[in-house]
């Protein structure tokens, strides 16, 4: 049975109007160092998107992100290297100052 080389975990969620509905992905090595150039795939009921870490170096070489649409459910994976995460639901939320937004997620992939 093939074994996943990375494990994806939801590190946290947040509610922010400027970063509304964002999946922030970070890929780290065994020492917690950034891993640029890793393939990330986000899937939803009728589609998918694939991209790589490191394209926004101002956010970190390990970083990639994806903007969700409200009321959809998504999974995140490293194709061929990890199992999909549990579903991430783009549900409405309210910020600390009462503004409407969509829940955002921070997902980390680390070696298994």
C-alpha positions as CSV (number, residue, x, y, z in Angstrom):
1,X,0.0,0.0,0.0
2,X,1.5,3.4,-1.0
3,X,2.3,5.7,1.9
4,X,1.8,9.4,1.9
5,X,5.0,11.4,2.2
6,X,3.2,14.5,3.6
7,X,0.4,15.0,6.0
8,X,-1.9,18.0,5.6
9,X,-3.5,19.5,8.7
10,X,-5.7,22.5,9.2
11,X,-3.7,24.7,11.5
12,X,-6.3,27.4,12.1
13,X,-9.3,29.3,10.8
14,X,-9.9,33.1,10.8
15,X,-12.4,35.7,9.7
16,X,-11.1,38.7,7.9
17,X,-12.7,40.9,5.2
18,X,-9.4,41.6,3.4
19,X,-8.5,37.9,3.2
20,X,-12.0,36.5,3.0
21,X,-12.4,32.9,1.9
22,X,-8.7,32.2,1.5
23,X,-7.0,28.9,1.9
24,X,-3.4,29.6,2.9
25,X,-1.1,26.6,2.3
26,X,2.4,26.1,3.7
27,X,4.7,23.2,2.9
28,X,7.5,22.6,5.4
29,X,10.3,20.0,5.5
30,X,11.2,17.8,8.5
31,X,13.1,20.7,10.1
32,X,10.3,23.2,9.6
33,X,12.0,24.9,6.7
34,X,10.1,26.2,3.7
35,X,9.7,24.0,0.6
36,X,9.2,26.0,-2.6
37,X,8.0,24.5,-5.9
38,X,5.7,21.9,-4.4
39,X,2.4,21.1,-6.3
40,X,-0.8,21.8,-4.5
41,X,-4.3,20.8,-5.7
42,X,-7.6,22.2,-4.4
43,X,-10.8,20.3,-5.4
44,X,-14.5,21.0,-5.1
45,X,-17.6,19.3,-6.3
46,X,-17.3,20.3,-10.0
47,X,-13.7,21.4,-10.4
48,X,-10.1,21.7,-9.3
49,X,-7.1,24.0,-9.4
50,X,-3.4,23.2,-9.2
51,X,-0.6,25.6,-8.3
52,X,2.8,25.6,-6.6
53,X,4.3,27.0,-3.5
54,X,6.8,29.9,-3.6
55,X,5.0,32.1,-6.1
56,X,4.5,34.8,-3.5
57,X,7.9,35.0,-1.9
58,X,6.8,38.0,0.2
59,X,4.6,35.6,2.1
60,X,7.3,32.8,2.3
61,X,8.9,30.3,-0.1
62,X,6.6,27.6,1.4
63,X,3.4,29.6,0.7
64,X,0.6,29.3,-1.8
65,X,-3.1,30.3,-1.6
66,X,-6.5,29.8,-3.1
67,X,-9.6,31.9,-3.0
68,X,-12.8,30.0,-2.2
69,X,-16.3,30.8,-3.3
70,X,-19.0,31.0,-0.6
71,X,-21.0,28.0,0.4
72,X,-18.7,25.5,-1.3
73,X,-16.7,22.7,0.2
74,X,-13.0,22.1,-0.7
75,X,-10.2,19.6,-0.1
76,X,-6.5,20.4,-0.4
77,X,-3.7,17.9,-1.3
78,X,-0.2,17.5,-2.6
79,X,-0.9,15.3,-5.7
80,X,0.8,11.9,-5.3
81,X,2.4,13.0,-2.0
82,X,-0.6,13.3,0.5
83,X,-4.1,12.4,1.1
84,X,-6.7,15.1,0.8
85,X,-7.5,17.2,3.9
86,X,-10.8,17.0,5.6
87,X,-13.4,19.3,3.8
88,X,-12.9,23.0,4.2
89,X,-16.3,24.8,4.1
90,X,-16.4,28.4,2.8
91,X,-19.0,29.4,5.3
92,X,-20.1,33.0,6.3
93,X,-18.4,34.5,9.4
94,X,-18.5,37.8,11.2
95,X,-15.3,39.7,12.0
96,X,-14.5,41.1,15.5
97,X,-15.9,44.4,14.4
98,X,-19.1,43.0,12.9
99,X,-18.2,42.8,9.2
100,X,-19.4,39.9,7.0
101,X,-16.7,37.7,5.4
102,X,-16.1,34.0,4.5
103,X,-14.1,31.7,6.8
104,X,-10.5,31.4,5.8
105,X,-8.1,28.5,6.6
106,X,-4.4,27.9,7.2
107,X,-3.3,24.4,6.0
108,X,0.2,23.0,6.7
109,X,1.8,20.1,5.0
110,X,4.7,18.4,6.8
111,X,6.6,15.2,6.1
112,X,4.8,12.0,7.4
